[in-house]
């Protein structure tokens, strides 16, 4: 029971405990209580719990089919600017994060971070999904005129190949076909350059957004993101401090 961050935490805890469980791969059902609930949406548990009878929810759990889903490991490793790759001048020890849904670098992560900080300051106000979404919109509107030129501050390698980035403000890696409260960031158009995305194919899709307006259009169903790459191994180098979010957690 919870949002995507809570679901990710539960899955990570189960993975850690796997060798001690009688059933090493228990199926997980979701009662979506978060703001976006993207994983709950794609697995058809709904956009958000709205007070249905718990008994009917448990009947749905009993009747549900189990599906497989990829999970990804993200290694965050900080180096002092200007230090050689193999030097010992690490700023802090590497951090490992597990991802189920998506990972964003740049503008969408910046909005997540601002929202997170607002919630930390006044947690009592963030008790309804409607209020939470209102705060997200307000934070976004404040950033509409900002331009950071993320593509100049980031390097992307896909399967060891350097990929040239278009002019974007946000780079998003997606594992499931729902982002930002149900939007289809990849889009439905067929594209001979890429496989049709699935959440159990061992591939991530990489998409760019040009700013807050573009993100709003994606969420309104008017546009998709800019398709950049697809692959199973990525290396991203940030040339300056940049917000990052994983499954909505900044």
N, C-alpha and C positions, 0 to 999 in steps of 0.2 A: 504494500500500500504506500503510494508516494509518487513523486515525479520521476523523471528520467534519471536524475542524479542518484536518487534512492535505489532505483532498479539496478543501476550500475554498481552501486555499493554492495547490494545483495549478491549479484552475480560474482563480483570479485571475492566476496567472503566465501561463497560456495566453492569457487575454484581453489581457494587457499585450503579449504577443509576437505577437498575431494578425497584424499587418501584415507580419511577417517570416516567417510560416510558409507552406510550400508548400500545406498544407491548413489554411485559416483557421479551420475549426471541427472540430478532431479530436474523435472520441468518446472518452469517458473511462470505463474500467472500474474497479471498486473491489475491492481485496482488504481486507476489513474487519478492521483490527487494533486499533481503538479500544475504548473502554469502552461507549459507547452504540450507535454505528454506525447511526444512524437513516436516513441516506441509503443506506447499503448494504442496509438492510432493505427500504426502499420500492422500490429498483431491483432487488430480488431477488438480491443477491449474498450474502445470509445475515446472520445476527445477529452473526457473528464467525468468523474463520478458525480452524479447529481441526485444522490439520495435514494437510488433503487434499493429494493428489499435485499438485504444481504443473502437471504436464502436463494433468490434467483441468481445472484452473482455466483454462489457456490455451485449451483446446478450447471451454469455456463462453464465453470472451471472443470467440472467433472466430465462434461461432454466435449471439451475442446481437443483439437488435434495438436500434437507437439510439432514444432517446426525448428529447423536448425538456423543458427545465425552466426555469422563471423564475429569474432571479438579481436580487437587490435591492441597491440602494445606500442605505446609512445614513450620514447626515451628523450627526456629533456636534459640537455647538457650545456651548461653555461661556461664560456671561456672569457677571460679578460680580452677586451678589444686590443688587437695588435699582437696578441700572443700566438706563438706557433701552435699548430694543431696538436702536436704531441708534448707540448710543454706542461709543466705541473701547475701552471697558474690558473687552476680551476677556481671559479668564483664560489661555487658551492658544489656538494656532491651531486651526481646525476640523479634525476628523479624519474621513476617509472610510473606511468599512468595507463590504465586500461580504458579502452573506448568501445562503445557499442554502436553509437548513432552517428556522430559527426565531431569534427574538430575544426575550429575556426581560428584564423589568424587575421588580425586587423580590425576592421570596423564592427563586425558582428560580435567579436570578443570584447571590444571596447564597450559596446552597449551592455553586454552581460556583466562586465566588471562594474560599470556604473550602477546597474540595477542591484548587484550583489552588495555594493558598498552602502547604497541607500537602505537596503533591507537590514544590514548589520547595525546601522545607526538607529533605526526605529523599527525593530522586528514586530512590535505590536500592531503596526499599520498594515502589515503584509499578510492578512489572513484570508483574503478572497482572491480568486483567480481574476475577477473583473478588475479589482483595484490594481493587481500586479500588472495586468496588461496595460492599464492606463499609464502606469509609471514607465513601462517600456516605451510606449508611444512618446511620452513627454521627453524622455532621455534622447530618443531618436531625433525628435524635432530640433533639439538643441544642437545637434551635430550635422544638420543638413548642409550647412554651407562650408563645413570643414573639408579640406582636401589634404591628404597625406602622401599620395604617390607611393603606395605600399610596394608596387612592383619594382621600384628603385631600391628598396630597403630589404629585399628578400631574394634568395636564390633557391630554385627548386630543381632537384634531381629526381627522375623517375626511372627505376631500374638502372641506376648509374648514369643515365643520360641527362644532360642539362636541358631544361625546358625553358624556352623564352616566354616570359609572362606578358600578357597584354596590359594596358593601363587599367589597374584595378585598385580598390581600397580594401578589399577583403578576399582572402583565399580560404576556401572551405573544402574539407575532405569529407565525403558522405558515404556511409555504409548502408543507410536505410532510405527508402523513397519518401521521407517526410522530414521537413526541417522548419524551424521557426513556427511551431504550432500548426503543422499540417500542410505547409507549402511544398510544391514539387520543384525543387531547385534545379534538378537535372533536366527536367522537361520530357515530354513524351515523343518528340520528333525522333524518327529513326536516323541513325548516323553511321555511315559505313566505316568511320575511323574507330568506333568503339563497340564493345559487346553491349548487349542490353543489360542494364544493371540488375543484380539480384543481391539479397543480403546474405547469401550463403555461397558466393562464387569465388571467395578468396581475393576479390579485387575491391579497391576503393575508387570512387570517382572524385576528380578534383575540379572544382568550379570556382569562378571568380565573380565578384560583385563590384560594381563601380561606385557604390556609395549607399547612403541611407535611402535615397529615392528609389534606387534599383531594388533594394531589399524590400521596400514597401510594395513595389509593383509585383515582385515575385510572390509576396504574401497575399496580394490581391488576385493572384492568378492571371495577371496581365502579361507577364514575361517570365522567362527562365533565367538561370545564371549563364555565364559564359563557360562553355565546356573547355577544359584545358587538358586533362590527361586522365588515364585510367591505369592502375597498376597494383602491384602487391608489395612494393618496397619503395619508400620515399625518403629523401633526406632534404630537410629544409634548413637553410642557414639564414638567420636574422642578423642584419648588419647593425641594427639598433634595438633598444628595448621596445617590445611590441606586445600588446595584450594577446593572450591565447585562451580559448575556451575549449573544453572537452565535455561533450554531452551537456552543454549549458552551464557547466561549472567553470568560472573564470580562474 
